[in-house]
Amino acid sequence: MSQRPDLTRRRAVLEHEWSHWVPRLGVPGTRPGGSAALRHEVSESWARSLGSVDPGRDSAPVTDDGRVHQRWTSSPLYGPVSTLAGELHSIAEDAGFVTAVTDESGTILWTCGGRTMRRRAERVNFAPGGRWDEQAMGTNALSLALRTGRPSSVFSAEHLVSALHGWVCYCAPVHGRDGSVLGVLDLSTTWDRSHPLAMSTVRTLVSAIEARLATEVSRPARLRLTCLGTERAVHEGRPLPLRPRQWEILTLLALEPDGFAPQRLRAALYGDRPVTPSTFKAEISHLRRALGGAISPRHYALTTPVSCDAADVLRALEQGDTDTALGRYGGPLLPRSEAPGIEEWRTRLEVAVREAVLASTRPEHALRYGERAPYDAQIHEHALRLLGPEDTRRAIARGRLTTALRD
């Protein structure tokens, strides 16, 4: 009984905020004289949400510390959305939106958009790992679409959480072939950028995703890359010969499935070197032809399923599976490449694998990694600490340590 007056007061605060925003923003549906009817579905959502969600919270709760990459790559939406990644990036960046895809629980698995809008969205955890179901974040377009199974929009102070009152969101659920809701596609932006065509754009994009779902049972990776320690590419079952620059482009696109804006990819390949735009575009065009068109224009991203040993290593490390990571880690990433983007990823991978080995309590991890790092005294010392006094493998670790210290 004690909660009831509190909920009534919080509801009154929300309605006061709503009445404050409506005349000022000219919300569609405003009655003559300036008053507006609060939509029934919004009012009902408020009533359901107020008992579990504080309107004063500043951001969405996080699932699995934001580590949802594995959930995303195993989602049935991953393939269809990946094929549309270039178009989604272009729409979001051109119109000043953030695009998001959730799973059936309302957890965001993937986003794209311009840097400024993504930073704003990240402040409220409208980012991978953020939970946006009604129980977690109250009234919002994603939670309504998941609940009703229909396209939904929520404008400004219709949101239960006041931190979202500067936003407008348009979204629609994505249905599988059996009619079940697999997730939601959302376009969000600040209220002053609201656009009457946004909802029709969302509907069109969802129709395109559902069309791909209808024809795609389970597409295996058509492109397989080995870029750790050696270089090997197989496309649709056949070896794919690539020039060094094409290898660099393909590896970067495989490691960053969200893709690259042209300027960023150019910097990752050439750094400060003076390279003409035509040379850069020619490299992209040659690789696109070799892949049968599987690179999106404008915003460069792969539009075909890809398997990459470097990505496998990172995924294993995210899951705490050091054994698998070491099994897939064949050596440095494209060891002959001097492209800034590749060098950055090479270092990132080397550091991540090494730190995982040093954190492991299994001596075989240190011994296996030590084969590829003969001069890393710390690794050999770690192996010796983990090996028992009677373990014959101590001689291996001791010999490696002696060599490393001597040199």
N, C-alpha and C positions, 0 to 999 in steps of 0.2 A: 504493500500500500504506500510505503514511503517514496517509492520511485515515481509514482504517478504524477504528483505535482511537479517534480523536477522535469519529467518528460514534457509536460504541458508548457512549462516555462521555456524549455529549449525550442519547442515547436513555435512558440510565439516569437522568439528571437529570429528564427529562420524566416517566418512570414514577414516580420518587420524588415529584414534584410531584403527579401524579395520585393516588397513594395517600394523600397528605396531605389532598387536598380531598375525596375520596370519602366517608370516614366522617363528616366534619364536615358535609357538605352533604346527605347522604342521597340520592345519585344513584340513579335508578331502575336496577334490575338488580343491586343490591348483594346479595352472597351472604350466607348465614347466617354470623355471626361477624364481619361488617363488611368483608370483602374484596369487590372488584368485578371483573367481567370487562371489560377494555378492549375495546371493540368492534373487530371485525376490520377494518372499513373505516377506522377511525381509526388503528389500528396500521399499516396499509398506507400510509396517507397520510403518517404520520410518517416512515416509511422512505423514501418518495419525496422528501419535502420537506427532510430534514435536510441533504442535500448542497448545497442552494441557498439555504436561508433560515436566518438566525440566529434562534434562539428568543428572543434578547435584544433584538431590534430593537424600536423604540418605536412605529412607525407604518407604514402601508402606503405603498409608493412612489406617485409621482404621475405621471399621464399628461398630457402637453401643458400642464403648469403648472396643471392643474385646469380648463382652458378646454374644456369638453365640451358647451357649450350647443348648438352646431351639430350635434354628433353626436346629442344628445338629440332635438332638434326634427326631425331627419331619420330617427330610428329608427322602425321599424314599431310599437314599443310606445308611442310618444308619444301618439297619438290615444286608444287604449283606456285608458291610464293616466290621461290628462287627464280623461276622462269620470268616472273614479272618484276623482279627486283629493280631493273633499270627504270621501268615505267613508274614504279612506286617512288623511287628516289626523285625522279624528275618532277612528278606532281607535287611531292612534299616540298622540295626546294624552291620550285617556281612560285608556288602559292603561299609559302610561309607556314606550312603545316608540319606536324610530326605524325608519321604513320606508325601504327602499332598493330601487332598480331598477337592474340592471346590463345591459350589453350581453352579447353572446355570448362576449366575451373576459374577462369578470369585472371590467370597469371600471365603477364606479358612475357613472350618468348623472343620477340624481335621488334626492333624499331629502326626507323630511318628518318632523315630530315636534315635541314640546314643546321650548322653548328650552333647558332644563336638560339633557335627554337629548341633544339635538343637539350641545351644547357638549362633552359627554363623548365623544360619537362622533367629533367633529372632532379630538380629541386624538390619536386613533389613525388619523386620516385616513379614517374611515368617512364619506366625503363625496364629492360629485361630483369625479371625476378620480382617486380612489383606486383602485389595482389590487388585486383580491382573489382572483385566480387562484392556484392552488396553487404555481406557480413563483415568484410574487411574495410571497405571504403565508402559505404553508404550509397546514396543516390548518385549515379553517373551513367553515361550513355552505355558503357560496356556492361555494367551490371544489369541495366534494363534490357539490353539486347539478349543477354544470356538468359534472363528470367522469362522473357516473353517469346523469344525465338523470332523476333521481328526487328527491322531496322529501327534505330532510336537516335535521338539527338537530345542533348542537355545543354542548356544555355546559362552561363553565368550563375546567378544566385539560385538556379534550380538545383545545383549541386548541393548535397548535404554539407560537405566540408567547405568551410569558408575560404581555405587556401586555394580552392578551385574556382572561385567566383570570377576570376579574370579570364576564364577559359570557355570555349565552346567546343563540343565534341560531337562528331557524326560517326555512327558505326552501324554495322550490319553483321548478323551471325553468318558463319559459313557452315553449310550443311553437307554432310557426307552422302554417299549414294543411298544409304539406308534411311536418310532423313534426320539422323542425329546431329546435334550441334557439336562441331569439332573445335570451334573457337570463334573469335570475333576479329574483324578488320575495322580499325578505327582511324579516322583523320581528326586531329585536334589542333587547335590554334587559339590565340588570344581572341576575346570576344569582338574586338574592333576589326578583325580580319574575317569575320563570319561571311559566308558566301552562299547564295541561294542554290548554287549548283553542286555544293559539296556533297549533299546526300545522294544525288543522282550519280555522282562520281563514285562514291562508295559502293552503291548498288551495282554499278557496271563492273567494278573491279572484283567484287564478290562473285558475280556471275561468271567472270573469266576464270576465277580460281575453282569454282564448282565445276565448270566445264572440263578443266584439266583433271580434277579428281575423278570425274566420271569415266575418263579414258585411261587413267593411270592407276593400275592395281598396286604395283610396287616396282618402281623403276630402279634397277641396279645401277651402280655408278657406271656411266658410259666412258668416263675418263679416269684413268688410274695413274697417279704420279708417284715416283720414287725420287726424292730430291735430298735425302740425307746421306751424305758420303758418296753418292753416285747419282746419276741422272738417267731416268728411264720413264718414258711416257707411252701409255697404251690407250688408244682411242677406238672405241667400238671393236675391241679385240685385235687391233692391228697396231704395230709399233708406229709411233708418231715422231718423225725426225724434226727437231727444233734447233734453231740458232740460239746462241747464248742469251741474247736479249729477249727472245720469245720465252725461254725458260724462266727468266726473271719475272716477266709479266705474268705468266701462268702460275708460278709459285705464289706470287703476291696475291693474285685473285683467289687462289685456293685457300690461303691462310686468312683472308679477310672476305668472307662470303657476302658481307654487306656492300662490298665494292668500293670503288674510288671515284672521286671527282677527277676530271682530266688533269687539272693542275697538280693535285696531290700525287697522282700516279706518276706523272712526269718527274716530279721532285724525287720520288722514291727510286726512280730508275737512274736519273742523271745527276741529281744533286744540283750543284751550281754550274755544271758544265754547260757551255752554250750549245744548245741543240735546237734546231728549227722545229716549229710545230708540224711541218710536213713530214719530217723524219720520224717524229714521235707517232703521228697518226698512221704512217705507213707501217710501222711495226705492229700496231694494233690491228690494222686491216689484214696484214699477212697472217697473223695468228687467228683472227676471226675466220678467215677462209679455211685455214687448216682444221679448225674445229667445226666446220659446217655452219658457221654463223652463231656459235654459242657464246658470244660476248655481247652484252647489251650496249647500245649506243649511248652517247652523252654521259651517262654515269656508268663506268665500266664495271661489270660484274659478270660472273659465269652464269649461264642460264641452263646448264646441264649438270646432272649429279656428278660429283667428283669425289674420288678417294685419294687422299694424300697422306703419306707416311708422317710428315711433319705435323699435320693436323691431328692425326691419330695419337701422336706422342702427347700433344697438349691436352687432348681430351682425356687420355689416361691419367695424366698428372692431376687434372681437375678432379678426377674421381678418386684420387689417392692410390691409384694402381701403378706403383713404381715398377713392378715386375713387367707389365705390358709395355710401359713406356720405354724401359731399357731394351726390351725385345725388338721394338720398332725403331729405336734410335741407332741408325747405322753410321752416324758421323756428322760432321758439320753440314749445315744447310748450304747447298750449292757452293762448295768450297772455293771454286775459282772466281766466283762473282765478286765484284767490287761495287755493286749498286748499293746506295745508302740504305734503301729499304730492306734489301736482303741481308746486309750486314747487321742491321738492327734486329731482325728476326733471328738471325744466326746466334747472336749474343743472347737474346732472350731465351732461346731454346737451350743453349749450353748451360746457362745459369740455372734455369728451372730444373733441368735433369740433374745437374750436380748437387743442387740444394736438396732435391728429393733423395738422392743417394746418401748424403750426409745426415739426413733426418731418419733414414731407415735403420732398423735394428737387425736387419738381415745381412750377414757378412757377404753372402753371394752377390748382393747388389754392388757393394764396394769393389769386390773382386772383378765383376763383369765390367763395371765402368772403368776400373783401373787398367784394363787391357787397352782402352782407347786413350787413356790419359797417363802415359808412363811417367811423366814429369810432375804429376800432381801429388806432392808429398802428403798433403792433408788427407787425400782419399786413401792412400796406403796406410797411413797412421790409423784412420778410422777402421779400416779392415782389420788391422791387428788388434784393436781394442775389442772388436766383436768376436774374433776367433778365440776359441778355447785354447788353453796351453798345450793340449795334446792334439790339436787339429793340424793335420799335415799341410793344410793350405797356408799356414803361417809362413812357410818357407817362400811361397810365391809372393806374398805381401811384403815380407822382409826384404827379398831380393829387389823388388820394385822400389821400395823406399830407399834402399841403399843407393840404387842407380840415380833416383831423383835427387837425393841430397848431394851426391858426388858432382852432378852436373849443375 
